[in-house]
């Protein structure tokens, strides 16, 4: 009889430890949605031939607007700092398409690749639609690409959805939300 009680006690202890581990792993991996703010410098842009980029967003844009309406493509190098990953650097692939339904007659598609100081990669994709003067800014809709993020950005969702962002030679400021599934910086 003592042997059965000993098994019951050990079984109960193992079950309690298993439940505690499952709960702590579940909460450690739970999504953490927070504001996302990035300040970036755009010091170098290199123009390439329109039609050069093969990422799916550009293929879809050519199908939507017509390949002949792609009037520029550029690789833009930048240094950035955001409140989630800290300091980093990266590049953006940008392609502009003529679109008569857009306010200034164009839509810019972009994919932003950033690597933070600790090596985590963040990838955003979407559009920046130029606005008419006097504002001269852009309406931005960039979404995180969960499958291409690494480290704290692996599986991260969210994005930048702003009514207006101003780009200039000095840089940009993006604001939005991010939902990370891994460890987050405080």
C-alpha positions in Angstrom: 0.0 0.0 0.0 2.8 2.4 0.8 4.2 1.8 -2.7 1.0 3.0 -4.3 0.9 6.2 -2.3 4.6 6.9 -3.2 3.7 6.5 -6.9 0.7 8.7 -6.5 2.9 11.4 -4.8 5.6 11.2 -7.5 2.9 11.2 -10.2 1.3 14.3 -8.7 4.6 16.1 -8.4 5.5 15.3 -12.0 2.1 16.4 -13.2 2.4 19.7 -11.2 5.9 20.4 -12.7 4.7 19.6 -16.2 1.7 22.0 -15.8 4.0 24.7 -14.4 6.5 24.3 -17.2 3.7 24.4 -19.8 2.2 27.6 -18.3 5.6 29.3 -18.1 6.5 28.3 -21.7 3.1 29.5 -22.9 3.4 32.9 -21.3 7.1 33.3 -22.3 6.0 32.8 -25.9 2.8 34.8 -25.7 2.5 37.7 -28.1 3.4 41.1 -26.8 1.8 44.0 -28.7 3.4 47.4 -28.2 3.9 50.6 -30.0 6.7 50.6 -32.6 8.7 53.7 -33.4 11.7 53.9 -35.7 13.9 56.8 -36.6 16.0 56.3 -39.7 18.6 58.0 -41.8 18.6 57.5 -45.5 22.1 58.5 -46.6 22.6 56.5 -49.8 20.2 55.6 -52.7 21.4 53.7 -55.8 19.0 53.5 -58.7 18.8 50.3 -60.7 16.8 49.3 -63.8 13.0 49.2 -63.3 11.9 45.5 -63.2 15.1 44.4 -61.4 13.5 43.3 -58.1 12.0 39.8 -58.0 10.3 39.9 -54.5 6.6 38.9 -54.7 5.4 42.4 -53.8 7.1 43.8 -56.9 5.8 41.0 -59.2 2.3 41.7 -57.9 2.7 45.4 -58.4 3.8 44.9 -62.0 0.7 42.7 -62.6 -1.5 45.4 -61.0 -0.1 48.5 -62.6 1.6 47.1 -65.7 5.4 46.6 -66.1 5.6 49.6 -68.4 4.4 51.8 -65.5 7.3 51.0 -63.3 9.3 54.3 -63.6 12.0 53.8 -61.0 13.7 51.2 -58.8 16.3 51.9 -56.1 18.2 50.3 -53.3 18.3 52.7 -50.3 20.8 52.1 -47.5 19.9 53.4 -44.1 20.8 53.4 -40.4 17.9 53.1 -38.0 17.0 53.0 -34.3 13.7 51.6 -33.0 12.2 51.0 -29.6 12.0 47.3 -30.0 15.3 46.2 -31.5 17.6 49.2 -30.8 20.1 50.3 -33.3 20.4 48.7 -36.7 21.2 49.1 -40.3 19.7 47.8 -43.5 18.4 48.6 -46.9 15.1 49.1 -48.7 14.2 48.0 -52.2 11.8 50.6 -53.6 10.0 50.7 -57.0 7.7 53.5 -58.1 4.7 52.9 -60.4 2.5 55.4 -62.2 -1.0 55.2 -60.9 -3.5 57.8 -62.1 -5.9 57.0 -59.2 -3.2 57.9 -56.5 -3.1 61.6 -55.3 0.2 62.4 -56.9 -0.1 59.9 -59.7 2.3 57.3 -58.2 2.6 54.5 -55.7 5.9 53.3 -54.3 6.3 49.7 -53.3 9.0 48.8 -50.8 10.6 46.0 -48.9 12.7 47.0 -45.9 15.4 44.6 -44.6 17.0 45.6 -41.2 19.5 43.9 -39.0 19.7 45.1 -35.4 22.9 45.3 -33.4 22.3 41.9 -31.8 21.8 40.2 -35.3 18.0 40.0 -35.2 16.4 40.7 -38.6 13.2 42.7 -39.2 11.5 42.7 -42.6 8.6 45.1 -43.6 6.8 45.2 -46.9 4.1 47.5 -48.3 3.5 50.9 -49.9 4.2 54.6 -49.5 1.8 56.7 -51.5 3.1 60.2 -52.3 0.7 63.0 -51.4 0.1 66.3 -53.2 1.8 69.5 -52.0 1.8 71.5 -49.8 2.1 68.5 -47.4 4.4 66.5 -49.7 4.5 63.5 -47.4 3.5 59.9 -47.9 0.7 57.7 -46.7 2.5 54.6 -45.5 1.2 51.0 -45.1 4.1 48.6 -44.2 3.5 45.2 -42.7 6.0 42.9 -40.9 6.8 39.8 -42.9 6.7 37.1 -40.1 8.4 34.4 -42.1 11.5 36.5 -42.7 12.1 37.8 -39.2 14.7 36.3 -36.9 15.4 36.4 -33.2 12.9 38.6 -31.4 11.3 39.3 -34.8 10.7 35.7 -35.7 7.0 35.4 -36.4 6.4 39.1 -35.4 3.3 40.8 -36.9 2.0 44.3 -37.0 3.2 47.2 -39.0 3.4 50.9 -39.9 0.0 52.5 -40.8 0.4 56.2 -40.9 -1.6 58.9 -42.5 1.5 60.8 -43.3 5.3 60.4 -43.2 7.8 62.8 -44.5 10.9 61.4 -46.2 13.8 63.8 -46.8 17.5 63.5 -47.2 17.8 63.6 -43.4 15.6 60.5 -42.8 12.2 59.4 -41.7 10.1 58.5 -38.6 7.8 55.4 -38.7 5.2 54.7 -36.0 2.9 51.8 -35.7 2.5 48.6 -33.7 4.5 45.4 -33.4 3.4 42.0 -32.0 6.5 40.0 -31.1 6.3 36.3 -30.2 9.8 36.1 -28.7 11.8 38.0 -26.1 11.2 41.8 -26.2 13.5 44.6 -25.3 12.2 46.7 -22.4 
